[in-house]
Amino acid sequence: MTLTDVQIKAEAPGGVRRRVSDGGGLLLEIDPAGGKYWIWRHRYPPSKDGKQQDYRIGPYPKISLKKARQIRDEQRKRMLIEGINPCAAKRQEKVERFTSESSSSINRTCGYFSGLAATCRAAAVTRRLR
């Protein structure tokens, strides 16, 4: 049975974390605090022997039912056609995003201080940094 937006809004938090199925492995996880999160449960490699994995799509209502279904379908297509593990690919993207953000902030900081060193306050700044 597929979910509707009205059913999702009507789901109230309970005493324990629970999951409501939309079909095709798409689940809505409802935690006791009231948060709702989309999860796609799949097997990788896609066979009976594959390991079961949960791909966290994101929170509801930030990610709508329609968008969650689209993401599930895109990830399933990538997994079946390209042979890419969706969970590992998401982890790798996160690592790359973090390293690029941290390196760019380091470059901005170094550029700022090297610009200060060229000004008349270079001596004062150098003393403070030591």
C-alpha positions, 0 to 999 in steps of 0.5 A: 500500500502506498502512502499519501501526504494526508496519511503521513501528516496523520502519523503521530509519534508513539513510545517507540521508533517505528517505520511505515512502508510506502512500497519499493523499500521506501520507509518513513521512520517516525521517532518518539520525539515526532521527527519523520525521516525517509529511508530506502531499504535495499540490498547490495549487491542486488540479490538474495545474498546481498547485504541489507542496507538503509539509505537515509534520504532525509527528513519529512517535510523538507523532502516530500513524498514525491521527492523521496520516491524520485530519489529512491528511483534514481538510486535504484537505477544507479545501483542496477545499471552502474553497479554503484553502492548508494550508501558508499557513494553517499559517504564518499560524496560527504567526505569529498564535500567536507575536505573541499570545504575545509581546504577552501576555508584554510586557503581563505584564512592563509590568504587573509593573514598573508594580506595582513602581513603585507600591510603596515600592521604586519609586525603587530599581527606577527607578534600576536600570532606567535 
